Structure formats: C-alpha cells, structure tokens
Amino acid sequence: MTPSDFFRHTLSLAINGRGFVSPNPEVGCVIVKNGKIIGEGWHTHYGGAHAEVNAIKNAEENGESVAGSTVFVSLEPCAHTGKTPPCAELLVQKQVKEVFIFFSDPNPLVAGKGIKILQNAEIALTQAPPDLQKKYAFFYEPFQKYITTKTPFVTGKIAKSANGKTGIAGKSIILSGAEAKNFTYGLRQQHDAILVGVNTVLIDNPHLGVRGTSKYTEEYGDNAVFMNSFDKKQYRDPIRIILDPHLKSPFTAHIFRDENFLVVTQEVHKKTAETQWGSNKILTLPVLKDERFDIPSLLKKLGEMGIASVLVEGGSTTLQLFLDAKVLDQLIEYETPEIITHINAISAPKHCGTLWKEISAGKDVIKIWNGFCL
Ligand SMILES: NC(=O)c1ccc[n+]([C@@H]2O[C@H](COP(=O)([O-])OP(=O)(O)OC[C@H]3O[C@@H](n4cnc5c(N)ncnc54)[C@H](OP(=O)(O)O)[C@@H]3O)[C@@H](O)[C@H]2O)c1
C-alpha cells in the first residue's frame, strides 16, 4: 500500500463515526510498521476515545508496540484536554517515529496546535499532498461549515420521476426503490436532524427514522468514504423537525412517536403546541410577508441548539425555499424511471447545482449536486 492508500483508509475508518460523534469531527487512524498495518481505529462516539487512542489500543491488543511506527491520521491530532487527553501528546509519549496528517484541523481555534506538539518532540511530520487533499476535501466540509459558522451543513434530498415530478398533490406515492431507501437510511444516520414541510407529514405521514442496514463498504470505492456502513444495532435516529407555521400537524403523526422532534411554528400557536407537546419541543419564529420563516434565521437557531447538519427531505415547496434562500450545501436527487402524468403532479425543485457524483441504486440513479450558484 502507498501513503495515498493509507490516507484514504483513514477516511474509510473515520466515516464510521459520522452521525455518532457530532459536533466533533470524524477521525480515522492507521498505524503502520514495516509496511504492514498493525493497528487501526476511529472516533466512535461523542465523548468516547479518539481515533489515535483506539488505533494504539488495537495495535497493543494485537501484541504490537507502536514505538518506531508510522501513524496516518485523517485530521491533525488534538492538542487540548477535553473529554479525553491530548492525542498529540499520546503519540509523543508512545514514541512513534513519524506522523502523516491528511487535513489540518478546520477549527481555526485549534489548528496547528497538535502539529506544534509533534514538531517540538521532533517527530517527523508529513501532510497529504495538495491534490489528494483537494480530491477528498468534501469529507470535512460539514464539520468545517459548522465549526466556522455555527450554522448546520444542509443537505437536500428528493426523489423525482423521469419527467421531473416529485409526487401528486394530496396523494402519497412511493417513487424510489429498496436500494435508494437503504441509501436514505445511511443519509439520515449521517445527519443530526431531518426536516420536512407540514404537507409531507399530512400526506405521507412519514417515519423519518433510520431503519434497515446501510451497506456501503470498501467495495464501493470512493463512495465508501462518503457513506458509512452500519447495521440495525448501531444506528440512532436524528431529531425530526417539522415546519408548521399554521399548526396543521396531526398530533397522532408518526414523527411524534417519541420525544425526538421539534415543531417550528409561529408565536400565535405557541400555547396550543406547548400544551400538546411541551415547551422544549417547540421553536417559534416570526413569519415574513409571504407567511414563510426566514430560513437563515431558522438555521442559526438550529446551530445554537448544537445541530451541526440537517437533511431537508421535502417536499418540493420546502426544498425550493431552502434553494431560494441559497443555504443548500448539497442536494441528493433520486431519479426514478417512472413517469407521472397526473394533472396534479408536483414539479421537482429547480436548482443550478454542479453534478458531483452519480451512484447507481437498483432501478434508480442517485445524483449528488453541490456548488449552487449564489
Ligand atoms: N419525492 C419526494 O422525495 C418527496 C419527498 C417529500 C414529500 N413528497 C410529496 O410532496 C408532497 C408535499 O410537498 P409540498 O411541496 O406540497 O409540501 P411540503 O414541502 O411538504 O410542505 C410545505 C408546507 O410546509 C410549510 N413550510 C415549508 N417551508 C416553510 C417555510 N420556510 N416557512 C414556513 N412554512 C414552511 C408551509 O406550511 P403552510 O402551508 O401551513 O404555510 C408549506 O406550505 C406530498 O404529496 C408528498 O408525498 C415527495
């Protein structure tokens, strides 16, 4: 394996933590001695041991000493004592020979501090070549956005027919197939929150949880560092957010099945909503002239609540409002082969994104867009 392979491997380990470590970054670590991997690990959950600690533990459990080894890590080792002691100091203490760092910490408050500790200890340091960093820059974009702006990274997701329709007004239809659904579970797993407009709740009564199994593994090539694999025992449901300015949600809807939801409504409905669900389940915002919430203000509030990423699952009206507000970082469209000719068919949102990835998922094609025009 070449250094590039080891670097990439750190990301395929790191992705396993996505959805579990937020608002921390996902980190993967590989320890190599005599050209062979002797230990590997990742940051598995918020408050848990960091990737370097887990990789060292893994090596030592395999009966290997990490002294004199080469360490590959997806992100600059930390220099602060937070929930765990500083990883840069641990690497010094363990007498590793050299450290290869994929990305410096995007958090401007800590960037460079871990590197300094390693340099002071005269440990050889190498950063990934710029072309490799550029190729995988997408990996830390969600963390970078949240840590530098305190607003969540926003992904839109919508399924559309071959003639660009997302549904039929007043009627619930299923467009995407089983493979695409699996992909959706993976996407939900990766986000802190899932957001929908009230019509989707009224018409589809969706569950919006993570079910099933995501099977993205090494065999998926670069898509494996975009999507993590998990089985039924590992997942956690993100918080479900519903935009309901006129409080039309049926109280018995599936999204209210447990405590993990937030209703965004207007002050005028606060009392009724609080009586139904309790004050910590309600966020009130003013509406603008068009009866819409200001989306940047909404995102700011969600960021203040510690929500670092949001998956906007529709419908078209809601997603179009996010696109128009120019806050979308990424859009995932499932293109299905069906044609919808119904007179009340709803058109897919319009956007000007750049196609970044195309993944085949059974009968559907998943297209990932970013770089929306501002
Ligand atoms: N193909 C897919 O992937 C997909 C995904 C989801 C849903 N669907 C389908 O799409 C249909 C529903 O879509 P839709 O476009 O009619 O409605 P929608 O987007 O589900 O809900 C729109 C409503 O949500 C509220 N809302 C959304 N954004 C808001 C904002 N920024 N400020 C204030 N209120 C906001 C408004 O409620 P008020 O009306 O009270 O103002 C708005 O009319 C259903 O038929 C469903 O089956 C398809």
The ligand as an ORCA input file, in Angstrom:
! r2SCAN-3c Opt
* xyz 0 1
  N     -40.470     12.775     -3.992
  C     -40.032     13.037     -2.784
  O     -38.861     12.804     -2.458
  C     -40.979     13.623     -1.773
  C     -40.483     13.966     -0.506
  C     -41.375     14.533      0.403
  C     -42.712     14.736      0.022
  N     -43.135     14.367     -1.194
  C     -44.520     14.606     -1.632
  O     -44.642     16.009     -1.723
  C     -45.942     16.417     -1.332
  C     -45.818     17.532     -0.317
  O     -44.973     18.526     -0.851
  P     -45.376     20.034     -0.882
  O     -44.413     20.720     -1.742
  O     -46.816     20.117     -1.204
  O     -45.267     20.484      0.638
  P     -44.147     20.394      1.765
  O     -42.895     20.954      1.274
  O     -44.157     19.030      2.360
  O     -44.794     21.353      2.869
  C     -44.955     22.702      2.532
  C     -45.558     23.456      3.691
  O     -44.668     23.409      4.816
  C     -44.634     24.679      5.430
  N     -43.313     25.291      5.139
  C     -42.317     24.806      4.396
  N     -41.286     25.653      4.382
  C     -41.625     26.705      5.125
  C     -41.002     27.926      5.500
  N     -39.759     28.246      5.095
  N     -41.692     28.789      6.269
  C     -42.922     28.493      6.689
  N     -43.588     27.362      6.371
  C     -42.936     26.481      5.601
  C     -45.746     25.514      4.786
  O     -46.919     25.225      5.512
  P     -48.276     26.085      5.376
  O     -48.973     25.503      4.183
  O     -49.002     25.876      6.643
  O     -47.881     27.510      5.131
  C     -45.756     24.924      3.385
  O     -46.910     25.151      2.645
  C     -46.617     15.196     -0.811
  O     -47.522     14.759     -1.824
  C     -45.546     14.175     -0.631
  O     -45.999     12.901     -0.934
  C     -42.296     13.832     -2.115
*
